[in-house]
Amino acid sequence: MFGKSSKIKVTVDKSHLLTLGERMYRESIEFVRELVSNGYDADATDVYVMIGKDSITVEDNGSGMNEKGLEQFFTVGSEEKKTKNVSPRFGRKRIGQFGIGKFSALSLAEQFIVQSVKGKYKYSVVFDRADWRKSSDWDLPIQKEKISPLDREGTKVILKKLKKKISLAEAEKYLRQSVPLRAKKFSVFLNNKKITAKTVTGRIIPIKIKTMHGIIEGEIVVALNSRDVVVPGIECRVKQVFIKRELFGLDKKYHQGTPRITGSVNADFLPLISARNDFITDSPEYKLFQNVMRAELEKVLRDIKKQKDVKNIKKITKELQRIMEQVRSALMLNPDFVPQGRAVTRLKKEGRKNISAASADFSPAPSPSPAGAGDGSIAGDSPEPSSENSGKNKEKPEEKKIDVKPLALKRIRIKKLGISCGIVSLGEQGPEVAREGNAVYINQDHPVYQKLYKKQDLLHLHLLRLLSQEIVLMKKARISAQEAFDWQSKLLKDAMGGE
């Protein structure tokens, strides 16, 4: 009695199938993208998408489908495109799917009609949501008729009784990034307007890397103007279909350069999740892709930062030259503010080892030039750190040495006054200004300057106030905070008056 076996029937409720189809796609417009991709796979040269108030039509001039082809089209999870993954005419790698995605169309419209011409016959199938759900039969009727002189080979899909409105602008934006518009002999038209791949003017870095899993190929583009880049990042594609945009975790490290980054790379070996809107991120293929692309993008971003540093250095140097002339005039009017004469004399005797190691040079050089090998716009004495006689400075703590990255810029000096100013790289987290004796170092990485580089007048005033502050501090005199503030105000006033 208990050893007897029997069978049970496994069924899928039609409503569940429809719901699953809807949820697998992020947006209803994705079904339109799927139809365009099917045209590409069928060796179409032109695909026309027409969006109206109550209907959407997608028509291609590809190879068309007969009864067997339509059966494959409506088969859930068909393996047809996996086994025949290259198109016969143009040798295209097929990117469409004969899967559950077609059911997502019914979240957009109540009905869709498929008409396809192949050979001497025209085939039509009507898929109505309400009728199909009510029927206990899973079969769909197909109509076959001989072609007329007006029929041409290809496939037309018509979505009727739209439940949602589709914005033309959004549809164009989506199709532009999600279908292979750069492919040869392939054009897509939206309401008779040809959609072209967006191009951004800038420097193009070609990418073609062979890996153990396959080829990564495309380009990284550094836009001349960040305003041309709507969404920064590199488009990552599989079989030329856009999946997601990536900066590979470098947006935090190089946040000032990433707004100019765009481009596209394709890697057919990357595995996708079932909805095809993301990668399987824990797969070895994706991890390799991430590491390779991160390394390539990091090289580009380092180069952007280097170029930006040079540009900013030139800008801040020009301002410093003007400011140092103003400060020099102010110090001539206020000789009491000049560092002690003994300090200047000692600077000359002790040499220039410390500051020359930390300062930079106007002209590129493999190592910082020794002090005295050429002057800035205001030439003069070496800007070594000042120190009083050892007997008077025993109680003063030794000044901390500045550990900086030398930049391609020479120190700017005020002749015979023992004061100099240079630009260094101390990082965004470093101090705004550092000082060694009578040498002032401005940290060009500081966020304050990143915001002021484009505001010349504010940059000038900020640097002038900063230098007047540091010169007062060089005195090391025992004065109150109020007196120090008054000294700075006097020096700043005279400097601005001498401009």
C-alpha positions in Angstrom: 0.0 0.0 0.0 2.7 2.5 1.0 5.2 1.3 -1.7 2.9 2.4 -4.5 4.1 5.6 -6.4 2.1 8.2 -8.2 2.7 11.5 -10.0 1.8 15.1 -9.3 1.4 17.9 -11.8 3.6 21.0 -11.5 1.9 24.1 -12.7 2.6 27.9 -12.7 -0.2 30.3 -12.1 -0.4 32.8 -15.0 -0.8 35.8 -12.7 2.4 34.9 -11.0 4.2 34.6 -14.3 2.9 38.1 -15.3 4.0 39.6 -12.0 7.4 38.0 -12.2 7.9 39.4 -15.7 7.0 42.9 -14.5 9.3 42.8 -11.5 12.3 41.5 -13.4 12.6 44.7 -15.3 13.3 48.0 -13.5 11.1 50.0 -16.0 8.5 49.2 -18.6 10.6 50.9 -21.2 13.1 48.1 -20.9 10.8 45.9 -23.0 11.2 48.4 -25.8 15.0 48.1 -25.4 14.6 44.3 -25.6 12.8 44.6 -28.9 15.5 46.9 -30.4 18.1 44.4 -29.2 16.1 41.6 -30.9 16.3 43.6 -34.2 20.0 43.9 -33.8 20.3 40.2 -33.3 18.2 39.6 -36.4 20.8 41.5 -38.5 18.5 44.5 -38.9 20.1 47.7 -40.2 17.3 50.0 -39.1 14.9 49.8 -36.1 12.1 52.3 -35.8 10.5 53.1 -32.5 7.2 55.1 -32.6 5.7 56.3 -29.3 2.2 57.7 -29.4 -0.5 58.5 -26.9 -2.1 55.0 -26.8 0.5 52.8 -28.5 4.1 52.0 -29.1 5.5 50.4 -32.2 8.9 48.8 -32.7 9.7 47.7 -36.3 12.9 46.4 -37.7 14.1 45.2 -41.2 15.9 42.1 -39.8 15.5 38.5 -40.9 12.0 38.0 -39.5 10.5 35.0 -37.8 8.4 32.1 -39.0 6.3 29.8 -36.8 9.3 28.2 -35.2 10.9 31.6 -34.5 7.7 32.9 -32.9 7.4 29.8 -30.8 11.0 30.5 -29.6 10.0 34.1 -28.9 7.2 33.2 -26.6 9.1 30.3 -24.9 10.1 31.2 -21.3 13.8 30.7 -20.8 14.6 29.7 -24.4 18.2 28.6 -25.0 18.0 29.5 -28.7 20.2 32.6 -28.5 22.7 30.9 -26.2 23.3 28.0 -28.6 23.2 30.3 -31.7 24.9 33.3 -30.3 26.2 34.9 -33.5 24.0 36.4 -36.2 24.3 34.8 -39.7 24.7 37.9 -41.8 26.8 40.4 -39.9 28.3 38.1 -37.3 26.9 40.1 -34.4 27.2 38.7 -30.9 23.5 38.3 -30.0 22.4 40.4 -27.0 18.6 40.0 -26.8 16.7 37.4 -24.8 13.8 35.1 -25.5 12.8 34.9 -21.9 10.3 36.1 -19.4 11.0 39.8 -20.2 8.1 39.9 -22.7 5.6 39.6 -19.9 6.9 42.9 -18.5 5.3 44.5 -21.6 1.9 43.8 -20.0 2.8 46.2 -17.1 3.0 48.9 -19.8 0.1 47.8 -22.1 -2.9 45.5 -22.0 -2.0 44.0 -25.3 0.8 43.5 -27.7 0.8 42.2 -31.3 3.8 40.6 -33.0 3.8 40.7 -36.8 6.8 39.1 -38.7 7.5 38.6 -42.3 9.9 35.8 -43.4 10.1 34.4 -46.9 6.7 34.4 -48.6 4.6 34.6 -45.5 3.5 37.0 -42.8 2.8 35.7 -39.3 0.8 37.4 -36.6 0.3 36.7 -32.9 -2.0 38.7 -30.5 -1.2 38.5 -26.8 -4.0 40.0 -24.7 -3.5 40.1 -21.0 -7.1 39.8 -19.9 -8.0 37.0 -22.5 -4.8 35.0 -21.7 -5.4 35.1 -17.9 -9.0 34.0 -18.3 -8.2 31.1 -20.6 -7.2 27.7 -19.2 -5.2 27.2 -22.4 -1.6 28.2 -22.6 -1.5 28.2 -26.4 -1.6 31.4 -28.4 -3.3 31.5 -31.9 -1.0 32.3 -34.8 -2.2 33.7 -38.1 -0.4 32.9 -41.3 -1.0 34.7 -44.7 0.9 35.4 -47.9 2.7 38.6 -48.1 1.6 41.6 -50.1 3.8 43.8 -52.3 3.9 46.3 -49.4 5.3 43.8 -46.9 9.0 43.6 -46.3 11.0 41.1 -44.3 11.4 42.0 -40.6 9.4 42.2 -37.4 6.9 44.7 -36.0 5.7 44.6 -32.4 2.7 46.9 -31.5 1.8 47.7 -27.8 -1.8 48.8 -27.5 -4.0 50.1 -24.7 -1.1 51.7 -22.9 -1.4 51.9 -19.1 1.5 54.3 -18.6 2.8 57.3 -20.4 6.3 57.1 -21.8 8.3 60.4 -22.1 10.0 60.8 -25.4 13.0 62.4 -23.7 13.3 59.6 -21.2 13.0 57.0 -23.9 15.7 58.6 -26.0 18.0 58.9 -23.0 17.4 55.3 -22.1 17.9 53.9 -25.6 21.0 56.0 -26.2 22.8 54.3 -23.3 21.3 50.8 -23.6 21.5 49.7 -27.2 24.6 49.3 -29.4 24.3 52.6 -31.4 28.0 52.5 -32.3 27.7 49.2 -34.1 28.3 49.1 -37.8 25.3 49.1 -40.2 22.8 49.6 -37.3 20.6 52.7 -36.7 17.8 53.3 -34.3 15.1 55.9 -34.9 12.7 57.3 -32.3 9.6 59.0 -33.8 11.6 59.3 -37.1 14.6 61.0 -35.4 17.8 59.1 -35.5 19.3 58.4 -32.1 23.1 58.8 -32.0 25.6 57.9 -29.3 26.5 60.8 -27.2 30.0 62.1 -27.7 32.0 64.2 -25.3 34.9 66.4 -26.4 38.0 65.5 -24.5 41.1 63.2 -24.2 40.4 59.6 -25.2 42.4 56.8 -23.6 41.8 53.5 -25.5 41.4 50.4 -23.4 42.1 46.9 -24.8 43.2 44.4 -22.2 43.3 40.6 -22.6 42.5 38.7 -19.4 42.2 35.1 -18.5 38.4 35.4 -18.9 38.2 37.5 -22.0 38.9 40.9 -23.5 38.0 44.3 -21.9 37.7 46.8 -24.7 36.6 50.4 -24.9 37.8 53.8 -23.9 38.0 56.2 -21.0 37.2 59.8 -21.9 38.4 62.8 -19.9 36.0 65.6 -20.8 37.4 69.1 -21.4 34.5 70.5 -19.4 32.8 68.6 -16.6 29.5 70.2 -17.5 29.5 68.0 -20.6 29.3 64.9 -18.4 25.8 64.4 -17.2 26.6 61.5 -14.9 30.3 60.8 -14.2 31.6 57.3 -14.6 32.5 54.6 -17.2 29.6 52.7 -18.8 30.2 49.0 -18.2 28.7 46.9 -21.0 28.2 43.2 -21.8 27.7 42.5 -25.6 27.5 46.3 -26.0 24.4 46.5 -23.7 24.8 49.1 -20.9 24.6 47.4 -17.5 25.8 50.0 -15.0 28.1 53.0 -14.6 31.2 52.7 -12.5 34.0 54.8 -10.9 35.4 51.6 -9.3 35.5 53.2 -5.8 37.8 56.0 -6.8 35.3 58.8 -6.6 36.2 59.3 -2.9 39.9 59.3 -3.5 39.9 61.5 -6.5 36.7 63.4 -6.1 38.1 66.5 -7.9 38.9 64.6 -11.1 35.9 62.2 -11.4 33.3 64.8 -12.6 35.2 64.8 -15.9 35.3 61.0 -16.3 33.1 59.3 -18.9 33.6 56.6 -21.5 32.5 53.0 -22.1 34.1 49.6 -21.8 32.7 46.2 -22.9 33.5 42.8 -21.3 31.4 39.9 -22.7 32.6 37.5 -20.0 31.0 39.3 -17.1 28.2 37.3 -15.5 24.8 39.1 -14.9 22.0 38.7 -12.5 18.7 37.4 -13.9 17.3 40.9 -14.4 20.4 41.8 -16.4 20.7 45.2 -14.6 23.7 44.4 -12.5 26.7 42.1 -12.4 27.3 39.1 -10.1 29.7 41.0 -8.0 31.2 38.1 -6.1 32.2 36.2 -9.2 35.9 35.9 -10.0 35.3 37.4 -13.5 33.8 40.6 -12.0 36.5 40.9 -9.3 39.2 40.7 -12.0 37.3 43.3 -14.1 37.1 45.6 -11.1 40.8 45.4 -10.3 41.9 45.9 -13.9 39.6 48.9 -14.5 40.4 50.5 -11.2 44.1 50.4 -12.0 43.5 51.9 -15.5 41.2 54.7 -14.1 43.6 55.5 -11.3 46.4 56.2 -13.7 44.1 58.6 -15.6 42.9 60.3 -12.4 46.5 60.7 -11.1 47.4 62.4 -14.4 44.4 64.8 -14.1 45.5 65.7 -10.5 49.0 66.4 -11.7 47.8 68.6 -14.5 45.5 70.5 -12.1 48.3 70.9 -9.6 50.5 72.5 -12.2 47.6 74.8 -13.3 46.8 75.8 -9.7 50.5 76.4 -8.9 50.9 78.8 -11.8 47.8 80.7 -10.6 48.8 80.9 -7.0 52.4 81.8 -7.9 51.2 84.8 -10.0 49.2 86.1 -7.0 52.1 85.5 -4.6 54.4 87.6 -6.8 52.1 90.5 -6.5 51.5 90.0 -2.8 55.2 89.8 -1.9 55.8 93.1 -3.6 53.0 94.6 -1.5 54.3 93.0 1.7 57.8 94.3 0.9 56.4 97.9 0.5 54.5 97.5 3.8 57.6 96.2 5.6 59.7 99.1 4.4 57.1 101.3 6.1 57.2 99.2 9.2 60.8 98.2 9.9 59.9 97.0 13.4 57.9 94.1 11.8 61.0 92.8 10.0 62.6 89.7 11.6 65.7 90.6 13.7 68.9 91.4 11.9 70.8 88.7 13.8 68.3 86.1 12.4 69.0 87.2 8.9 72.7 87.0 9.4 72.5 83.6 10.9 70.4 82.4 8.0 73.2 83.2 5.6 75.8 81.4 7.7 73.9 78.2 8.5 73.2 77.4 4.9 70.0 76.3 3.3 69.7 72.6 3.8 66.3 72.3 5.5 64.2 74.6 3.4 65.8 73.7 0.1 64.7 70.1 0.8 61.1 71.2 1.4 60.7 74.0 -1.2 60.1 73.8 -4.9 61.3 75.3 -8.1 59.8 77.3 -11.0 61.3 75.0 -13.5 61.0 71.2 -13.4 64.0 69.5 -11.9 64.8 66.0 -10.7 65.4 67.4 -7.2 64.9 70.8 -5.6 67.5 73.4 -6.5 69.9 74.5 -3.8 69.1 77.9 -2.5 70.8 80.7 -4.5 70.5 78.8 -7.8 68.2 81.4 -9.4 65.7 83.8 -7.8 62.0 84.3 -7.9 60.5 87.5 -9.0 61.7 89.1 -5.8 65.2 87.8 -5.4 67.3 88.0 -2.2 68.5 86.1 0.8 68.0 82.5 1.7 64.8 81.7 3.5 66.3 79.4 6.1 64.5 79.2 9.4 65.5 82.0 11.7 66.9 81.3 15.2 68.2 83.4 17.9 71.5 82.9 19.7 71.5 79.5 21.3 71.8 81.0 24.7 68.5 82.9 24.4 66.6 80.1 22.8 67.4 77.2 25.1 63.8 77.2 26.5 62.2 77.4 23.1 61.1 74.0 21.7 62.7 73.0 18.5 60.5 73.7 15.4 59.0 70.7 13.7 60.5 69.9 10.3 58.0 70.2 7.5 57.7 66.9 5.5 56.4 68.0 2.1 56.2 66.8 -1.4 58.3 69.3 -3.5 56.5 71.0 -6.3 57.8 72.5 -9.5 58.1 76.1 -8.2 60.9 78.2 -6.8 60.6 80.1 -3.6 59.6 83.7 -3.8 61.8 85.9 -1.6 61.9 89.4 -0.3 65.3 90.8 -0.8 67.4 91.4 2.4 64.5 90.9 4.7 64.9 87.2 5.3 61.4 86.3 4.3 60.3 83.9 1.6 57.1 82.1 0.5 56.7 78.8 -1.3 54.0 76.3 -2.3 54.0 72.8 -1.1 51.8 69.7 -1.1 50.6 68.7 2.3 47.4 67.0 1.3 43.8 68.0 1.8 43.9 67.0 5.5 47.1 69.0 6.1 47.3 72.5 7.5 46.5 75.5 5.4 49.9 77.1 6.0 53.1 75.9 7.6 56.2 77.9 8.6 59.8 77.1 9.2 61.5 80.1 10.7 61.1 82.9 8.2 59.8 80.7 5.4 56.1 80.4 4.8 54.7 77.4 3.0 51.2 77.4 1.6 49.5 74.1 1.2 48.0 74.1 -2.3 46.0 71.0 -1.6 43.9 72.6 1.2 40.1 72.8 0.5 40.2 76.6 0.9 42.4 77.0 -2.2 40.4 74.5 -4.2 37.4 76.8 -3.8 39.4 80.0 -4.3 41.4 79.2 -7.4 38.5 80.4 -9.6 38.0 83.5 -7.6 41.1 85.6 -8.2 40.2 88.7 -6.1 39.3 86.6 -3.1 42.4 84.4 -3.5 44.5 87.6 -3.6 43.0 89.0 -0.4 43.1 85.7 1.4 46.8 85.2 0.7 47.6 88.8 1.6 45.9 88.4 5.0 47.6 85.0 5.5 51.1 86.3 4.8 50.7 89.3 7.0 49.5 87.0 9.8 52.6 84.8 9.4 55.0 87.7 9.3 53.7 88.9 12.7 54.1 85.5 14.1 57.8 85.4 12.9 58.6 88.2 15.4 58.2 85.7 18.3 57.8 88.8 20.5 55.8 88.5 23.7 52.8 90.5 22.8 49.1 90.1 23.5 46.6 88.7 21.0 45.2 92.2 20.6 48.6 93.7 19.8 49.3 90.9 17.3 45.9 91.6 15.6 46.7 95.4 15.5 50.2 94.7 14.0 48.6 92.5 11.3 45.9 95.1 10.5 48.6 97.8 10.2 50.7 95.6 7.9 47.7 94.6 5.8 46.5 98.2 5.5 50.0 99.4 4.3 50.3 96.5 2.0 47.0 97.2 0.3 47.7 100.9 0.2 50.9 100.1 -1.7 49.2 98.1 -4.4 
